[in-house]
Amino acid sequence: MPPSDKSKRFPGESDEAYPEVFTIKPPQPTEKKPGQLPQHMIDQFFNDGYVIVDKFFDCEKDLEPCKKAIELEVDILANKLFKGGKIKQLYNEYGLRDRLTYIEKAFPGANMLLHKTVKLAQAFRDLWTNERLLNVVEQLIGPEISGNPIWNLRTKTPNNEATTVPWHQDAAYLDNRAYKILQPTAWIPLLDTNEKNGCMRVVSGAHRKGKIALHQCCWRDTTYIMLDEEEIANTLGADMEKDVVLCPVPYGGMLLINNVIPHQSLPNLSDEIRWSLDLRWQKTGLPASFYNMVETVEFRSPTKPNLKIDWSPYDVDANRHVVAAKELTEFQQDEFDTTIQGPWMRKWEMVHTNANTDGLKDDHVFGISH
């Protein structure tokens, strides 16, 4: 990796630190509610930056509908590619386990095309606002809960570089206002996950300084920013020999992390797709910090017992990848474009360019405010 020019300040760089935001838990609910985690798990979240929760969901009720929604999205993608002359068959004989893998072989980049165009299905909305899950989120951020627009369906096909994610801090993808906002993430796999099929790893405790380390862009031929292990050690005070934790999560469980703990997704070395969802929340009234492109949606408030969630900001026409592409590129993307452009690419030093960065407007600079 080329050395970074330390004398040059990039928009994402900041000397500010907010350890209290990520290490001090809010006042805990006095009322017992379904799904709430025991205090030692809440303490682990704030002390270590993560916690694995096994057997949390009702798989049949909460997760199977998500799998059916994904099957439908894969079918829509297959038909779109077939009608567009991009693939020669629909691969109907395959299922959720491997259909997208065969489509990907016929049309490289199909997995990323699905990742950036997938709709927020009703099953995903139901999971995001699941009562038991929101009761856990309340333990992390308090009772005023909104959804952060950065949600993802992870289309992790086997042995695919585009779905292997390097070390990073989530807040480094957002504008700098996110550096002082706790935005918890639930990483929810739709099958048993382990080291072989590409589960997550975290650097335990590396969030405690409340800082964002120096990232670079882009990792190999992907759209991802990256965080060097030496930078994690030097800036965040981690011991990369002792603090890295493998996080296998069984089907029905989830991994909870904050938005400043360094983490990565390992390569999928199995023969089946490792599907997962990541969903995010934050305290209502705070900025989403996605460059003023898409805002939060209010999910729950004790002062609004009859709150009806307004999902319109997250309708397909407001897909953040579509919005970002319109802002960032000089051309109209066609429906089969597998590249992704994001404002984070302008936030950090560009040490490697690829097809994703080629379409960026040279003169486009985002305001990265605090």
N, C-alpha and C positions, 0 to 999 in steps of 0.2 A: 504494500500500500504506500503511495507517495506520501512523503512527510507533509504535514499541514503547515501553512505559513502562519505561525503564531502571532505575527505582528499585525495581521489583518483581522479585523472584526467582522464576523458574518452576522446576519440579522438574528440568528437563533442564539448566539452567544450571550450569556448573562452571568454576572458575578453574584447576583442575588440568590438568596437561599431562604426557604420557608420550611424548616424541619417540623415546626409545630403543626402544619397543615396535614402532614402525612404520618405523624407519630402520636398525636394526641387524639384519643377517641372522643366523640361527642357525648353529651349526657345520654345515658342508656334509657330505653323505654321502661316505664314502671309497670306497664301492662304486659302480661304474657300473651304472646301471639303465636300462631302456628308457623313452624319453620325457623323460628329464631335459633341462632347458634348459641352454644354455651359460651360463657365469658372467656374461657381460656382460648377459644378459637378467634374471638374478636381481638383479644390481646395479641395473639400471634399475627393477625393481619396488620396491626399497627406497629408491632415490634419487628417482625421479619419482612413485612411488605407483601405477604401472600398467605393463603391458607387453602388447603385442599379439603373439600367437603365431599365425602363419599355418600352414596345412596340418598341424595337429597330429593330428586325428582321422582314423581310417579311416571315411569317410562311410558306406559301405555297411554296415559292421559296427556302428559306434558310434551313428550319427545317424539312419539310415533307420528303425531300430526305434522311435526316439522320435517320428518323424513319423507312423508308423503308429499309435502309441499316441494321438497327438493326434487323428488322424482318427477313432479310436474314441470318444474323449471328446466330440468335436464331434457325432458321431452320437447318442451318449447324450443330450446336451443337446437336440439337435433333437427327438428323440422325446419327451423329457420336456415340452418346450414345446408340442409338437403335441398330446400327450395332455391337457395342461392347458388347451388352448384358447387358448394365447397366440400361436401362429402357425398359419397356414392350410395350409402345406405344409412338406415336409421338406427341400427344396432338395437332393435327392439327386444332381441332375445336376451339382452343383458339387463341387470337391475341396478339398484343404488350402489352396490358393491363395486361395480367395474364398468358400467356403461359409459360414463364420462371418460374413462381411461381410453377406451376404444375410439371415441370421438376425437379425443386429444391426439391420438396417433394419426388419425386421418386429416385432422386440421390442427396443427400445433398452435397453441395459444387458446384453444377452446375453453380450458379451465379458467383462464384469466378473463375471457370474454363473459363467462357466466358470473365470475366474481364481481365484475364491474356493472353488470346489467340486471342482476337478480332483483326481483321485486320483494318488498317487505310483506310477505304473505301473512295472512291472518294468524296462522299458527305461530309465526315468529313474534307477532305483536302480542299474542296471548302469553307466550313465554316471557317476553320482556316485562310484561306487567303482571306476571303471576303473583298472586297475593302472598304466598309463602316467601317467594324470592324478594319481593318488595319489603317484607318484614325484616329480612336480613339486611337489605340495603339501608333501611332505617337505622339499624344498629351502627352502620358505617358513616352515614352522613347526616342523620337526623330525619325528621318526619316530612319535610318539604322536598319531594322527590320529582325530578324531571329526567327524561331520557336525553342522553347526549347523542347527536346524529351519527357518530362514528360507530356504526354497527357493521358486522361483516359475516358473510358466509364464507368459510374457508374450504376451498375446493382442492384439497391436497391429494392430487393424484400421485401414484408411485414414481419415485426417482425423477422428480421434476424440480428443477432449480427455481422456477418462478414461484413455487409455494414453500420454499425453505427460507425462513426469515432470520436474518442475522441479529446479533445483540443490538438492542435499542431500548430507549425509554419512550413510552407512548406519547408523553407530553411534547417530545421533540418533533412530532409530526404536526402539532397544532401551533397556533400563534402563541406568542409568549405570555399571554394572559393565563394560559393553562398551567404555567409554572407554579401558580399559587392557588390552584383549585384542585381539590380531591375529586377525581373522577374514577370511581371503582369500576373494574371490569370483571364480568363473569365469563370465563372461557368454558364453553359447554360442549363437550364432544358427543357425537351421535353414535359412538361405538366405544368399546374399551380401547384406551390409548396407552401406549408404552414407548420405550425408547426406539423400538424397531419401526413402528409406524408413525413416528414423528411427534411425540408429545413435547411439551414445553420444558424449558429449563429457566430458572430464575437465579439471580445473585442475591441470596438472602441478606437482608439488612442494608443493602446498598442504597436504600431510599432515605436513610436516616439523616443525611445532611440536607435533604430537601433541595437538592441542586440538579440542574440539567447539565450533563457533561457535553463535550464537544463531539458532535456527530459529523458524518460526511455522507455524500451522495455520489453515485448510486452503487449499490452492491451488485457486482457482476452485470448481468443483463436484465436486472429487475428494476422496479421502481422504488425499492427500499433504501432508506437511510441506514447507516451502520455506525456502530460504536466499538472502537478498538478496545481489546481487553486491557491494554496498558492504561488507556484513558479511564476505564472503570476503576482500576486499582488506584491510580494517582489522584483523580478528581473526587471519586466517591468513597475512597478508603476501603475498598473491598480486597479480600484475599481470594484471588481466583482459584487457588488450590483448595481452599476449604469452604468457601461460601457458595459455590455453584451447586444448586440442588435440582435433581431430576424430578419432574412432576407428572408421573403417570396418573391418569384419572380414569376410573371405570365409567362405563355407560350408566347414566343416572346420577353421576356426580358432577362437580364443577371445580374449577380453580378460580379463586378470587385473588386479584392483584390490584395494587394501586397504579397510578399512571406515571410514577417516576422510578419504579424498580426496574433495573435492567433485566430483560428476558429475551429469549430466542425460541424459535420453533425448529426442531431437528428435521433432517430429511426423512421422508417416508420410504423406508427400505422394504416394506411389505408388498404384497401383491393386490391390496385393495385400497380404495380411496379412504382417507381419513377425513371424514366430514366433521366440521365443528362450527359453532356460532360464537361470536364474541359480542357481548352487549354491555353498554355503558350507561351510567347514571351520574347525576350531580345534583347539588342543592339548587332548588328553584331560585331563579333571579340572577344567577351567575352566568356569565357569557359562555356559550358553547366553545368559543375559541377556535372555530373553523373559518377564520379569515372573513367573518361576516357573510359567509355564503349560505349557510343553513344554521338554523337556531334550534334550541332545545324544545321539547314538548313536555308539558306538565303531566305527570302521571298520578300524583297523589298529594293530598294536603289535608291535615286534620280540620282545617277551616272550611273545606269544600267537600262534605261527605257525598254529595251527588255529582261530583266532577265527571263530566263526559270528556274523554280524551279526544283532542283534535289532532288526528293523524295527518292532516292535509300537507304539512311541511315535508313529510316523508313519503309522499306519493311518488310514483315512478318518475314523473316529470321533474321532481326535485332531487333525484339521485345525485349524491354529492360528486360522483365521478363525472357525470354528464355536465353538471354545473361547472366543475373545475376545468374540464376540457374546453368548454366554451370560453372561459376566461383566459386560459393559458396558451392555447394553440392558435396558430395562424391559419388553420384550415378547418374545414368541416369534416369531422370524422365520419367515415362510413360505418354502417351497422356491423361490419365484420372486423373492425379495427380492434386488435388485441392489446394495444398499448394503453398505459394509464399515465396521465399527467396529474401532478398534484402540487399545490403551493409550497409544500415542504421542500421541494427540489430547489426552490429559490432561497431557502432559509439557511442552508449549510453549504460548505465548500464542495464544489463539484469536482470530484477526483476521478470520476469515470463516467463517460457518456455512453448511451446506447439508444435503441429505437424508441424507448420511452421518453428520453430527454430531447431527441432530435427535433420534435415538433414544437418545443417551447419557444415562445416569443422572446427574442433576445433582450427586449427593453422592458419586459414585464417584471415589476418589483412590487411585492405585496407590503402593505403596512403591517409591521409586526409589533403590536403595541403591548405594553405592560398594563 
